[in-house]
Amino acid sequence: MSSLSSIFPERFRPQVAVAYASVCAAVGLLSIYGSVQALLEIWRTDALKSIGMVVPIICFALILRAWRSIGWETEGSWWGFAVLATSSILMFLRDQMLLIVTVNKDWLLQLPPLPLVAVVYATGMVLLFGGKRLLRAAWFPILLMWAVIPVPQTFSHFVDLPLQHAGASVARGFAQLIGAKLSTVDLNILFAPRFGMFIAPGCDGLRGSITLGLTAIVVGYVYRFRWFVFAPLVLGAVLLGYVFNLLRLCSLVVYDRIAVSFPALQAHEQLADHIVGACLFLLAAFLFFTTIEKLRRTPEDVNAAPPEEKPSRGPVAVPYLAKVVAILILSTVFGLEAMHTARVDAMAVKSAATPPPMPQHIGNFSLVRSWAEGLVDGTVVYVWGEYEAPGDAPGVAGTHVSLGISPELGVHDAEVCHIARGENPTWHGQIESPSTQGPVDLTAATYNDGLTQKLEASTVCDGGACRQYSQTSQHVTLVYAKPHRGLPLQADATRPVPVLLKIETSDTSSPVSSIEPKLAAGLQEFLKSADLVGLTVPYSRR
């Protein structure tokens, strides 16, 4: 102890302790790296949810504000580290396994939700370095971390799309009011054959409404507005954003109407939209903050401010440093795991560039064609092979089965993609089929698009077996596969490989209760001669 005392002071100054805690909060994100990466991807690709990227910064500032109000007290609890370590392990296991929950076949749940991960992380850090008093003082910014994803995935289906049509109706009605001749497509407002506007989902004003709504929530908390002021303030901010977006659409209609007579203006329509939108948003923000300024000057609308406490003496150095070291060790373990995952992903991308050829024959099924299905960023989602069995008679087409192997993606289920596209399954269940390497367990679903009825079956090949399971009740479906590894940095020689099989029929009028058994029988006939484990070995090597 004497040697440590000669290096470190007996106590840290509060500002130094807070600086250590802030660094640990940033470095500790490595312990939930998979969730952080998923959030960054959502913010990068979803304009509506991208507002959530400022939420952690705002919450961090509000936690520091609450910490200052209690005198920078640093009597933290090791229970905070227990929360962080437990959540890190659970997030690691979640990333290693397949776990999907759907409600009523069209509402996808991620367990645990990413906003909950953010709230738990903030809770653990606050409890570890600030203790129970800071946890009580910073309850609002901790719960506000839930807004890292401001709106759920199903929000687009139930709110975003209806508002899109409402905005198009208002703009169309205004255009007709000023005498414009329009197309007959609801979301297209064409003033000329090749000139007009399309009311996309991002044009419904939700981004502005959510931005003003979140701003109202934060400002209402900072200024301590009473509930009867706070609730109307937030609601009014959301409505203000939406109303001003309707004004933006109508202003753009006027611009397009003028541009019909002056064709040189048509090339600058997008610039005009940005300028009008920015000006209207600034006007809305001015009205909002003017209202805020008037409200905060009314004493009966504001709660009394709690008295600020004198700064604490600061924490004892050695126990406080032990907490810092614990976070650094936890972050190092999961940081090395993240590096391992990145290396594996890079190798998967490399192997996907030169996939091995599909076998020419699987039992009495012969390869008809093969192809790769990819995303616009170059990611190979599946390597496909379509197989056909001989027909029952000459000239009669036999059963066609498509086999897809995912060379790059981690464990996932194809049903998620269908739900994201608004394609709900007509049936969901479990299929077990014999194969040359033992039984194969698959989760299956049927779809009817009016042209074909098809059965899709998914499984994950890992550890010498192909297994994926589902449990279905009246309203809830659970799809899962066992974790690939149980602990970080555990020996890892292979990766789990998702496999998808498809079989379809042109009979769309027959009920799924009669079609599904026939399609399942054709799929089982194909699988009994297939070696899925052997086919996925080239893609599973680390």
Secondary structure, 3 states (H helix, E strand, C coil): CHHHHHHCCCECCHHHHHHHHHHHHHHHHHHHHHHHHHHHHHHHHCCCHHHHHHHHHHHHHHHHHHHHHCCCCCCCCCHHHHHHHHHHHHHHHHHHCEEEEEECCCEEEECCCHHHHHHHHHHHHHHHHCHHHHHHHCHHHHHHHHHHCCCCCCHHHHHHHHHHHHHHHHHHHHHHHCCCCCCCCCCEEEEECCEEEECCHHHCCHHHHHHHHHHHHHHHHHCCECHHHHHHHHHHHHHHHHHHHHHHHHHHHHHHHHHHHCHHHHHHHHHHHHHHHHHHHHHHHHHHHHHHHHHHCCHHHECCCCCCCCCCCCCEHHHHHHHHHHHHHHHHHHHHHHHHHHHHHHHHHHHHHCCCCCCCEECCEEEEEEEEEECCCCCEEEEEEEEECCCCCCCCCCCEEEEEECCCCCCCCHHHHHHHCCCCCCEEEEEEECCCCCCEEEEEEEEECCCCEEEEEEEEEECCEECCEEEECCCEEEEEECCCCCCCCCCCCECCEEEEEEEEECCCCCCHHHHHHHHHHHHHHHHCCCCHHHHHHHHHEC
